[in-house]
Amino acid sequence: CQSVLSYIFGAWVVTVCGCQLNLTCWTSTVDKTYVAFSVALGINGYYGPFETSTTLVYKDIFTNTGEHYNPLNGVFTAPVRGVYYFRIALFGIVVPNSGIHCNLRRNGVITLKAGLWEYIVMSQHHVANAAALLLEKGDLVDVELGGTQIYDDSHKRNTFSGFLLFPVAANV
């Protein structure tokens, strides 16, 4: 029994043991929009509190595939309509009766919060939160520090990450 692969009249044909199989080549357009970023605050020491809520501008870039995170203003801009996953992490050395708090915002509107309040003793705390969001092309996502103080150092404890899970057609 022999197997033969031939190209006949613009089509691939496989002959296996005398039986012919026509091979059809399927092509598809794949959205090649690659979007992923992961950034750290990039400060050494305490940051805040401020009189008003402040957008966190993360300066240390681990990755910024597609360059959709802007390290000058701390804002991610969605390049395509799709479902994106975002994660925020915050660290603080908190004194009694204070806390750490931040908001993930979409187009200036709070989508989710991460935070805690310490009543008793000075202590170190990490807080984090994450969400998958359907964004439209051009939507803006950032992290807003509430009226609290955070702490960072070379361990890069305050981070903001996001990536495109999949694009979504306009009619879905």
VODOTOR-145904 format. One record per atom (N, C-alpha, C): atom name; x, y, z. Coordinates in steps of 0.2 Angstrom, whole numbers, plus 2048, in hexadecimal, padded with zeros to 3 digits. Atoms other than C-alpha are relative to their C-alpha. Layout:
BEGIN
+----+-----+-----+-----+
! at !  c1 !  c2 !  c3 !
+----+-----+-----+-----+
! CA !   X !   Y !   Z !
...
+----+-----+-----+-----+
This chain:
BEGIN
+----+-----+-----+-----+
! at !  c1 !  c2 !  c3 !
+----+-----+-----+-----+
!  N ! 804 ! 7FA ! 800 !
! CA ! 800 ! 800 ! 800 !
!  C ! 804 ! 806 ! 800 !
!  N ! 7FC ! 7FA ! 800 !
! CA ! 807 ! 811 ! 7FB !
!  C ! 7FC ! 806 ! 801 !
!  N ! 803 ! 7F9 ! 7FF !
! CA ! 804 ! 823 ! 7FF !
!  C ! 803 ! 805 ! 7FC !
!  N ! 7FD ! 7FB ! 805 !
! CA ! 806 ! 830 ! 7F2 !
!  C ! 7FD ! 807 ! 801 !
!  N ! 803 ! 7F9 ! 800 !
! CA ! 804 ! 843 ! 7F4 !
!  C ! 801 ! 803 ! 7F9 !
!  N ! 7FF ! 7FD ! 807 !
! CA ! 801 ! 84C ! 7E3 !
!  C ! 7FC ! 807 ! 800 !
!  N ! 803 ! 7F9 ! 801 !
! CA ! 7FC ! 85E ! 7DE !
!  C ! 7FD ! 800 ! 7F9 !
!  N ! 804 ! 801 ! 807 !
! CA ! 7EF ! 85C ! 7D0 !
!  C ! 7FB ! 806 ! 7FF !
!  N ! 805 ! 7FB ! 802 !
! CA ! 7E6 ! 86B ! 7C8 !
!  C ! 7FF ! 805 ! 806 !
!  N ! 800 ! 7FB ! 7FB !
! CA ! 7EA ! 877 ! 7D7 !
!  C ! 7FD ! 7FD ! 807 !
!  N ! 803 ! 803 ! 7F9 !
! CA ! 7E4 ! 86A ! 7E5 !
!  C ! 805 ! 7FB ! 802 !
!  N ! 7FC ! 806 ! 7FE !
! CA ! 7EE ! 85E ! 7EF !
!  C ! 7FC ! 7FA ! 801 !
!  N ! 803 ! 806 ! 800 !
! CA ! 7E9 ! 84C ! 7EE !
!  C ! 804 ! 7FB ! 803 !
!  N ! 7FD ! 805 ! 7FD !
! CA ! 7EE ! 83E ! 7F9 !
!  C ! 7FD ! 7F9 ! 7FE !
!  N ! 802 ! 807 ! 801 !
! CA ! 7ED ! 82C ! 7F3 !
!  C ! 803 ! 7FB ! 805 !
!  N ! 7FE ! 805 ! 7FB !
! CA ! 7EE ! 81F ! 800 !
!  C ! 7FD ! 7F9 ! 7FF !
!  N ! 803 ! 807 ! 802 !
! CA ! 7EC ! 80D ! 7FB !
!  C ! 7FB ! 800 ! 7FB !
!  N ! 804 ! 7FF ! 806 !
! CA ! 7E4 ! 812 ! 7EB !
!  C ! 7FA ! 804 ! 801 !
!  N ! 806 ! 7FB ! 7FF !
! CA ! 7D7 ! 81E ! 7F3 !
!  C ! 803 ! 807 ! 800 !
!  N ! 7FE ! 7F9 ! 801 !
! CA ! 7D8 ! 830 ! 7EE !
!  C ! 7FC ! 804 ! 805 !
!  N ! 803 ! 7FB ! 7FC !
! CA ! 7D5 ! 83E ! 7FB !
!  C ! 802 ! 807 ! 7FE !
!  N ! 7FE ! 7F9 ! 802 !
! CA ! 7D4 ! 850 ! 7F6 !
!  C ! 801 ! 804 ! 806 !
!  N ! 7FF ! 7FC ! 7FA !
! CA ! 7DB ! 85C ! 802 !
!  C ! 7FE ! 807 ! 7FF !
!  N ! 802 ! 7F9 ! 801 !
! CA ! 7D3 ! 86D ! 804 !
!  C ! 804 ! 804 ! 805 !
!  N ! 7FC ! 7FB ! 7FB !
! CA ! 7DE ! 87B ! 80B !
!  C ! 7FB ! 805 ! 802 !
!  N ! 804 ! 7FB ! 7FD !
! CA ! 7D4 ! 886 ! 816 !
!  C ! 804 ! 806 ! 802 !
!  N ! 7FD ! 7FA ! 7FE !
! CA ! 7D9 ! 898 ! 819 !
!  C ! 7FB ! 804 ! 804 !
!  N ! 804 ! 7FC ! 7FC !
! CA ! 7D3 ! 8A3 ! 826 !
!  C ! 804 ! 807 ! 802 !
!  N ! 7FD ! 7FA ! 7FD !
! CA ! 7D6 ! 8B5 ! 82C !
!  C ! 801 ! 7FF ! 807 !
!  N ! 7FF ! 800 ! 7F9 !
! CA ! 7DD ! 8B5 ! 83D !
!  C ! 802 ! 807 ! 802 !
!  N ! 7FE ! 7F9 ! 7FD !
! CA ! 7DD ! 8C5 ! 847 !
!  C ! 807 ! 7FF ! 803 !
!  N ! 7F9 ! 800 ! 7FD !
! CA ! 7EF ! 8C8 ! 84B !
!  C ! 801 ! 806 ! 804 !
!  N ! 7FF ! 7FB ! 7FB !
! CA ! 7EC ! 8D5 ! 858 !
!  C ! 802 ! 7FD ! 806 !
!  N ! 7FD ! 803 ! 7FA !
! CA ! 7F8 ! 8D0 ! 866 !
!  C ! 800 ! 806 ! 805 !
!  N ! 801 ! 7FB ! 7FB !
! CA ! 7F4 ! 8DA ! 876 !
!  C ! 802 ! 7FC ! 807 !
!  N ! 7FE ! 802 ! 7F9 !
! CA ! 7FD ! 8D7 ! 887 !
!  C ! 804 ! 805 ! 803 !
!  N ! 7FC ! 7FB ! 7FC !
! CA ! 804 ! 8E2 ! 894 !
!  C ! 800 ! 7FE ! 807 !
!  N ! 7FF ! 801 ! 7F9 !
! CA ! 80B ! 8E0 ! 8A5 !
!  C ! 805 ! 805 ! 802 !
!  N ! 7FC ! 7FA ! 7FE !
! CA ! 812 ! 8EF ! 8AE !
!  C ! 800 ! 800 ! 808 !
!  N ! 800 ! 7FF ! 7F8 !
! CA ! 818 ! 8F4 ! 8C0 !
!  C ! 801 ! 807 ! 801 !
!  N ! 800 ! 7F9 ! 7FF !
! CA ! 817 ! 904 ! 8C8 !
!  C ! 807 ! 804 ! 7FF !
!  N ! 7F9 ! 7FE ! 802 !
! CA ! 82A ! 907 ! 8C8 !
!  C ! 802 ! 806 ! 805 !
!  N ! 7FE ! 7FB ! 7FB !
! CA ! 82C ! 912 ! 8D8 !
!  C ! 804 ! 7FC ! 806 !
!  N ! 7FD ! 803 ! 7FA !
! CA ! 836 ! 90F ! 8E8 !
!  C ! 7FE ! 804 ! 806 !
!  N ! 803 ! 7FD ! 7FB !
! CA ! 82D ! 914 ! 8F7 !
!  C ! 7F9 ! 801 ! 800 !
!  N ! 808 ! 7FF ! 7FF !
! CA ! 81C ! 91B ! 8FC !
!  C ! 7FE ! 804 ! 7FA !
!  N ! 803 ! 7FC ! 805 !
! CA ! 811 ! 922 ! 8EF !
!  C ! 7F9 ! 802 ! 802 !
!  N ! 806 ! 7FE ! 7FD !
! CA ! 802 ! 92D ! 8F4 !
!  C ! 800 ! 801 ! 807 !
!  N ! 807 ! 7FF ! 803 !
! CA ! 7F6 ! 931 ! 8FB !
!  C ! 800 ! 807 ! 7FD !
!  N ! 801 ! 7F9 ! 804 !
! CA ! 7F0 ! 93F ! 8F0 !
!  C ! 7F9 ! 802 ! 802 !
!  N ! 806 ! 7FD ! 7FE !
! CA ! 7E2 ! 94B ! 8F3 !
!  C ! 7FA ! 7FD ! 7FC !
!  N ! 805 ! 802 ! 805 !
! CA ! 7D8 ! 944 ! 8E4 !
!  C ! 803 ! 7F9 ! 7FE !
!  N ! 7FE ! 807 ! 803 !
! CA ! 7D8 ! 932 ! 8DC !
!  C ! 805 ! 802 ! 7FA !
!  N ! 7FB ! 7FF ! 805 !
! CA ! 7E7 ! 930 ! 8D0 !
!  C ! 801 ! 7FA ! 7FC !
!  N ! 7FF ! 806 ! 805 !
! CA ! 7EA ! 925 ! 8C1 !
!  C ! 807 ! 7FE ! 802 !
!  N ! 7F9 ! 803 ! 7FF !
! CA ! 7F9 ! 91A ! 8C5 !
!  C ! 803 ! 7FF ! 7F9 !
!  N ! 7FC ! 801 ! 807 !
! CA ! 806 ! 91B ! 8B7 !
!  C ! 806 ! 7FB ! 802 !
!  N ! 7FB ! 805 ! 7FF !
! CA ! 810 ! 90B ! 8B7 !
!  C ! 806 ! 801 ! 7FB !
!  N ! 7FB ! 7FF ! 805 !
! CA ! 821 ! 90E ! 8B0 !
!  C ! 805 ! 7FA ! 7FE !
!  N ! 7FC ! 806 ! 802 !
! CA ! 82A ! 8FD ! 8B1 !
!  C ! 7FC ! 7FB ! 7FC !
!  N ! 804 ! 804 ! 805 !
! CA ! 824 ! 8F3 ! 8A2 !
!  C ! 803 ! 7F9 ! 7FF !
!  N ! 7FE ! 807 ! 801 !
! CA ! 826 ! 8E0 ! 8A2 !
!  C ! 7FF ! 7FE ! 7F9 !
!  N ! 802 ! 802 ! 807 !
! CA ! 81D ! 8DE ! 892 !
!  C ! 7FB ! 805 ! 7FE !
!  N ! 805 ! 7FB ! 803 !
! CA ! 813 ! 8EA ! 886 !
!  C ! 7FF ! 7FE ! 7F9 !
!  N ! 801 ! 802 ! 807 !
! CA ! 80F ! 8E0 ! 877 !
!  C ! 7FA ! 803 ! 7FD !
!  N ! 805 ! 7FC ! 803 !
! CA ! 806 ! 8EB ! 86B !
!  C ! 800 ! 807 ! 802 !
!  N ! 7FF ! 7F9 ! 7FE !
! CA ! 80B ! 8FA ! 874 !
!  C ! 7F9 ! 804 ! 802 !
!  N ! 806 ! 7FD ! 7FF !
! CA ! 7F9 ! 8FD ! 87A !
!  C ! 7FF ! 803 ! 807 !
!  N ! 7FF ! 7FD ! 7F9 !
! CA ! 7FE ! 902 ! 88C !
!  C ! 804 ! 806 ! 7FF !
!  N ! 7FC ! 7FA ! 801 !
! CA ! 804 ! 914 ! 88D !
!  C ! 803 ! 801 ! 807 !
!  N ! 7FC ! 7FF ! 7FA !
! CA ! 812 ! 916 ! 89A !
!  C ! 800 ! 807 ! 802 !
!  N ! 800 ! 7F9 ! 7FF !
! CA ! 810 ! 929 ! 899 !
!  C ! 7FA ! 802 ! 804 !
!  N ! 806 ! 7FE ! 7FC !
! CA ! 7FE ! 92A ! 8A0 !
!  C ! 7FD ! 7FA ! 804 !
!  N ! 803 ! 806 ! 7FC !
! CA ! 7FB ! 918 ! 8A7 !
!  C ! 7FA ! 7FD ! 7FD !
!  N ! 806 ! 802 ! 803 !
! CA ! 7ED ! 915 ! 89B !
!  C ! 801 ! 7FA ! 7FA !
!  N ! 801 ! 805 ! 806 !
! CA ! 7E9 ! 905 ! 890 !
!  C ! 7FB ! 802 ! 7FC !
!  N ! 805 ! 7FE ! 805 !
! CA ! 7E0 ! 908 ! 880 !
!  C ! 7FE ! 7F9 ! 7FC !
!  N ! 802 ! 806 ! 804 !
! CA ! 7D6 ! 8F9 ! 878 !
!  C ! 801 ! 801 ! 7F9 !
!  N ! 7FF ! 7FF ! 807 !
! CA ! 7DC ! 8F7 ! 866 !
!  C ! 7FA ! 7FD ! 7FC !
!  N ! 806 ! 804 ! 803 !
! CA ! 7CD ! 8EB ! 862 !
!  C ! 7FB ! 7FF ! 805 !
!  N ! 806 ! 802 ! 7FC !
! CA ! 7BC ! 8E7 ! 868 !
!  C ! 802 ! 7F8 ! 802 !
!  N ! 7FE ! 807 ! 7FE !
! CA ! 7BF ! 8D7 ! 873 !
!  C ! 7FF ! 7FF ! 808 !
!  N ! 800 ! 801 ! 7F9 !
! CA ! 7BF ! 8CF ! 884 !
!  C ! 807 ! 800 ! 802 !
!  N ! 7FA ! 7FF ! 7FD !
! CA ! 7CE ! 8D4 ! 88E !
!  C ! 800 ! 7FE ! 807 !
!  N ! 7FF ! 802 ! 7F9 !
! CA ! 7D5 ! 8CE ! 89F !
!  C ! 805 ! 805 ! 803 !
!  N ! 7FC ! 7FB ! 7FD !
! CA ! 7DC ! 8DB ! 8AB !
!  C ! 801 ! 7FD ! 807 !
!  N ! 7FF ! 802 ! 7F9 !
! CA ! 7E4 ! 8D8 ! 8BC !
!  C ! 804 ! 806 ! 803 !
!  N ! 7FD ! 7FB ! 7FC !
! CA ! 7E9 ! 8E5 ! 8C9 !
!  C ! 803 ! 7FD ! 806 !
!  N ! 7FE ! 802 ! 7FA !
! CA ! 7F4 ! 8E3 ! 8D8 !
!  C ! 803 ! 806 ! 803 !
!  N ! 7FE ! 7FA ! 7FC !
! CA ! 7F8 ! 8EF ! 8E6 !
!  C ! 803 ! 7FE ! 806 !
!  N ! 7FC ! 802 ! 7F9 !
! CA ! 804 ! 8EF ! 8F5 !
!  C ! 801 ! 806 ! 804 !
!  N ! 7FF ! 7FA ! 7FB !
! CA ! 805 ! 8FA ! 904 !
!  C ! 802 ! 7FE ! 806 !
!  N ! 7FF ! 800 ! 7F9 !
! CA ! 80C ! 8FC ! 915 !
!  C ! 7FB ! 804 ! 803 !
!  N ! 806 ! 7FC ! 7FE !
! CA ! 7FD ! 901 ! 91E !
!  C ! 800 ! 801 ! 807 !
!  N ! 800 ! 7FE ! 7F9 !
! CA ! 7FC ! 90A ! 92F !
!  C ! 7F9 ! 7FF ! 802 !
!  N ! 807 ! 801 ! 7FE !
! CA ! 7ED ! 907 ! 93A !
!  C ! 7FB ! 806 ! 7FE !
!  N ! 805 ! 7FC ! 802 !
! CA ! 7DD ! 90F ! 935 !
!  C ! 801 ! 803 ! 7F9 !
!  N ! 7FF ! 7FE ! 807 !
! CA ! 7E2 ! 911 ! 922 !
!  C ! 800 ! 7FA ! 7FC !
!  N ! 801 ! 806 ! 805 !
! CA ! 7E2 ! 906 ! 913 !
!  C ! 804 ! 801 ! 7F9 !
!  N ! 7FE ! 7FF ! 807 !
! CA ! 7E7 ! 904 ! 901 !
!  C ! 7FA ! 7FE ! 7FB !
!  N ! 805 ! 801 ! 804 !
! CA ! 7DB ! 905 ! 8F3 !
!  C ! 801 ! 803 ! 7F9 !
!  N ! 800 ! 7FE ! 807 !
! CA ! 7DA ! 906 ! 8E0 !
!  C ! 7FA ! 7FE ! 7FC !
!  N ! 806 ! 802 ! 804 !
! CA ! 7CD ! 905 ! 8D2 !
!  C ! 803 ! 7FF ! 7F9 !
!  N ! 7FF ! 802 ! 808 !
! CA ! 7CE ! 8FD ! 8C0 !
!  C ! 7FA ! 804 ! 7FD !
!  N ! 805 ! 7FC ! 803 !
! CA ! 7C5 ! 90A ! 8B5 !
!  C ! 800 ! 7FE ! 7F9 !
!  N ! 801 ! 800 ! 807 !
! CA ! 7BE ! 908 ! 8A4 !
!  C ! 7FD ! 807 ! 7FD !
!  N ! 802 ! 7F9 ! 802 !
! CA ! 7BC ! 919 ! 89B !
!  C ! 7FE ! 804 ! 806 !
!  N ! 801 ! 7FC ! 7FA !
! CA ! 7BD ! 921 ! 8AC !
!  C ! 7FB ! 7FE ! 805 !
!  N ! 805 ! 802 ! 7FB !
! CA ! 7AF ! 917 ! 8B4 !
!  C ! 803 ! 7FA ! 804 !
!  N ! 7FD ! 806 ! 7FC !
! CA ! 7B4 ! 90B ! 8C2 !
!  C ! 7FD ! 7F9 ! 7FE !
!  N ! 803 ! 807 ! 802 !
! CA ! 7B2 ! 8F9 ! 8BD !
!  C ! 801 ! 7FB ! 806 !
!  N ! 7FF ! 804 ! 7FA !
! CA ! 7BA ! 8F0 ! 8CC !
!  C ! 805 ! 804 ! 805 !
!  N ! 7FC ! 7FD ! 7FB !
! CA ! 7C3 ! 8F4 ! 8DC !
!  C ! 804 ! 7FB ! 803 !
!  N ! 7FC ! 804 ! 7FC !
! CA ! 7D1 ! 8ED ! 8E6 !
!  C ! 802 ! 804 ! 806 !
!  N ! 7FE ! 7FC ! 7FA !
! CA ! 7D5 ! 8F2 ! 8F8 !
!  C ! 7FF ! 7FD ! 806 !
!  N ! 801 ! 802 ! 7F9 !
! CA ! 7D5 ! 8F0 ! 90B !
!  C ! 801 ! 805 ! 804 !
!  N ! 800 ! 7FB ! 7FA !
! CA ! 7D4 ! 8F9 ! 91B !
!  C ! 803 ! 7FD ! 806 !
!  N ! 7FD ! 803 ! 7FA !
! CA ! 7DF ! 8F6 ! 92A !
!  C ! 7FE ! 804 ! 806 !
!  N ! 803 ! 7FD ! 7FA !
! CA ! 7D8 ! 8FA ! 93B !
!  C ! 805 ! 800 ! 806 !
!  N ! 7FC ! 801 ! 7F9 !
! CA ! 7E5 ! 8F3 ! 948 !
!  C ! 807 ! 802 ! 7FF !
!  N ! 7F9 ! 800 ! 7FF !
! CA ! 7F7 ! 8F2 ! 944 !
!  C ! 803 ! 802 ! 7F9 !
!  N ! 7FC ! 7FF ! 806 !
! CA ! 804 ! 8F8 ! 937 !
!  C ! 802 ! 7FA ! 7FD !
!  N ! 7FF ! 807 ! 803 !
! CA ! 805 ! 8EA ! 92A !
!  C ! 801 ! 801 ! 7F8 !
!  N ! 7FF ! 800 ! 807 !
! CA ! 80A ! 8E6 ! 918 !
!  C ! 7FA ! 7FC ! 7FD !
!  N ! 806 ! 803 ! 803 !
! CA ! 7FB ! 8E2 ! 90C !
!  C ! 801 ! 800 ! 7F9 !
!  N ! 801 ! 800 ! 808 !
! CA ! 7F9 ! 8DC ! 8FA !
!  C ! 7F9 ! 7FF ! 7FF !
!  N ! 807 ! 801 ! 802 !
! CA ! 7E8 ! 8DE ! 8F2 !
!  C ! 801 ! 7FF ! 7F8 !
!  N ! 800 ! 801 ! 808 !
! CA ! 7E4 ! 8D8 ! 8E0 !
!  C ! 7F8 ! 7FF ! 7FE !
!  N ! 806 ! 801 ! 803 !
! CA ! 7D5 ! 8D7 ! 8D5 !
!  C ! 801 ! 7FF ! 7F8 !
!  N ! 800 ! 801 ! 807 !
! CA ! 7D1 ! 8D1 ! 8C3 !
!  C ! 7F9 ! 800 ! 7FD !
!  N ! 806 ! 801 ! 803 !
! CA ! 7C4 ! 8D1 ! 8B6 !
!  C ! 801 ! 7FF ! 7F8 !
!  N ! 800 ! 801 ! 807 !
! CA ! 7C0 ! 8CC ! 8A4 !
!  C ! 7FB ! 805 ! 7FE !
!  N ! 805 ! 7FB ! 802 !
! CA ! 7B8 ! 8DB ! 89B !
!  C ! 7FF ! 800 ! 7F8 !
!  N ! 801 ! 7FF ! 807 !
! CA ! 7B0 ! 8DD ! 88A !
!  C ! 801 ! 808 ! 7FF !
!  N ! 7FE ! 7F9 ! 802 !
! CA ! 7B8 ! 8ED ! 883 !
!  C ! 7FF ! 802 ! 7F9 !
!  N ! 801 ! 7FE ! 807 !
! CA ! 7B4 ! 8F7 ! 873 !
!  C ! 807 ! 803 ! 7FE !
!  N ! 7FA ! 7FD ! 803 !
! CA ! 7C2 ! 8FD ! 868 !
!  C ! 801 ! 807 ! 803 !
!  N ! 7FF ! 7F9 ! 7FD !
! CA ! 7C9 ! 90D ! 870 !
!  C ! 7FF ! 801 ! 807 !
!  N ! 802 ! 7FF ! 7F8 !
! CA ! 7C3 ! 90A ! 882 !
!  C ! 807 ! 801 ! 803 !
!  N ! 7FB ! 7FE ! 7FC !
! CA ! 7CF ! 910 ! 88F !
!  C ! 800 ! 7FD ! 807 !
!  N ! 800 ! 803 ! 7FA !
! CA ! 7D4 ! 906 ! 89E !
!  C ! 806 ! 802 ! 804 !
!  N ! 7FA ! 7FE ! 7FC !
! CA ! 7DF ! 90C ! 8AD !
!  C ! 7FE ! 7FE ! 807 !
!  N ! 801 ! 802 ! 7F8 !
! CA ! 7E1 ! 90A ! 8C0 !
!  C ! 801 ! 807 ! 803 !
!  N ! 800 ! 7FA ! 7FC !
! CA ! 7DD ! 918 ! 8CC !
!  C ! 801 ! 7FE ! 807 !
!  N ! 7FE ! 801 ! 7F9 !
! CA ! 7E5 ! 919 ! 8DD !
!  C ! 7FB ! 805 ! 804 !
!  N ! 804 ! 7FC ! 7FB !
! CA ! 7D8 ! 91E ! 8EA !
!  C ! 804 ! 805 ! 804 !
!  N ! 7FD ! 7FB ! 7FC !
! CA ! 7DC ! 92B ! 8F7 !
!  C ! 805 ! 7FC ! 806 !
!  N ! 7FC ! 804 ! 7FB !
! CA ! 7E9 ! 91E ! 8FF !
!  C ! 807 ! 800 ! 7FE !
!  N ! 7F9 ! 800 ! 801 !
! CA ! 7FB ! 91B ! 900 !
!  C ! 802 ! 7F9 ! 7FE !
!  N ! 7FE ! 807 ! 801 !
! CA ! 804 ! 90C ! 8F8 !
!  C ! 808 ! 801 ! 800 !
!  N ! 7F9 ! 801 ! 7FF !
! CA ! 816 ! 906 ! 8F9 !
!  C ! 803 ! 7FC ! 7FA !
!  N ! 7FD ! 804 ! 805 !
! CA ! 821 ! 8FF ! 8EB !
!  C ! 808 ! 800 ! 801 !
!  N ! 7F9 ! 800 ! 7FF !
! CA ! 833 ! 8FA ! 8EA !
!  C ! 803 ! 7FB ! 7FA !
!  N ! 7FE ! 804 ! 805 !
! CA ! 83E ! 8EF ! 8DF !
!  C ! 7FD ! 7F9 ! 7FE !
!  N ! 803 ! 806 ! 801 !
! CA ! 833 ! 8E0 ! 8E1 !
!  C ! 7FA ! 801 ! 7FC !
!  N ! 805 ! 7FF ! 805 !
! CA ! 826 ! 8E8 ! 8D6 !
!  C ! 7F9 ! 7FD ! 802 !
!  N ! 806 ! 803 ! 7FC !
! CA ! 817 ! 8E5 ! 8E1 !
!  C ! 7F9 ! 803 ! 7FD !
!  N ! 806 ! 7FD ! 803 !
! CA ! 80B ! 8F1 ! 8D8 !
!  C ! 800 ! 7FF ! 7F9 !
!  N ! 800 ! 802 ! 807 !
! CA ! 806 ! 8EA ! 8C7 !
!  C ! 7F9 ! 801 ! 7FD !
!  N ! 806 ! 800 ! 804 !
! CA ! 7F9 ! 8EC ! 8B9 !
!  C ! 802 ! 7FC ! 7FA !
!  N ! 7FF ! 804 ! 805 !
! CA ! 7F7 ! 8DF ! 8AC !
!  C ! 7FA ! 7FF ! 7FC !
!  N ! 806 ! 801 ! 804 !
! CA ! 7EB ! 8DC ! 89D !
!  C ! 802 ! 7FC ! 7FA !
!  N ! 7FF ! 803 ! 807 !
! CA ! 7EA ! 8D2 ! 88D !
!  C ! 7F9 ! 7FE ! 7FD !
!  N ! 806 ! 802 ! 804 !
! CA ! 7DD ! 8CE ! 880 !
!  C ! 7FF ! 7F9 ! 800 !
!  N ! 802 ! 807 ! 800 !
! CA ! 7D5 ! 8BE ! 882 !
!  C ! 7FE ! 7FE ! 7F9 !
!  N ! 802 ! 801 ! 807 !
! CA ! 7CC ! 8BE ! 871 !
!  C ! 7FD ! 806 ! 7FE !
!  N ! 804 ! 7FB ! 803 !
! CA ! 7C5 ! 8CB ! 865 !
!  C ! 7F9 ! 7FE ! 7FF !
!  N ! 807 ! 802 ! 800 !
! CA ! 7B2 ! 8CC ! 864 !
!  C ! 7FE ! 804 ! 7FA !
!  N ! 803 ! 7FC ! 805 !
! CA ! 7A9 ! 8D1 ! 854 !
!  C ! 7FB ! 805 ! 802 !
!  N ! 805 ! 7FB ! 7FE !
! CA ! 79E ! 8E0 ! 854 !
!  C ! 7F9 ! 7FE ! 801 !
!  N ! 807 ! 803 ! 7FF !
! CA ! 78E ! 8D6 ! 852 !
!  C ! 7FF ! 7FB ! 805 !
!  N ! 801 ! 805 ! 7FB !
! CA ! 791 ! 8CB ! 861 !
!  C ! 7FF ! 804 ! 806 !
+----+-----+-----+-----+
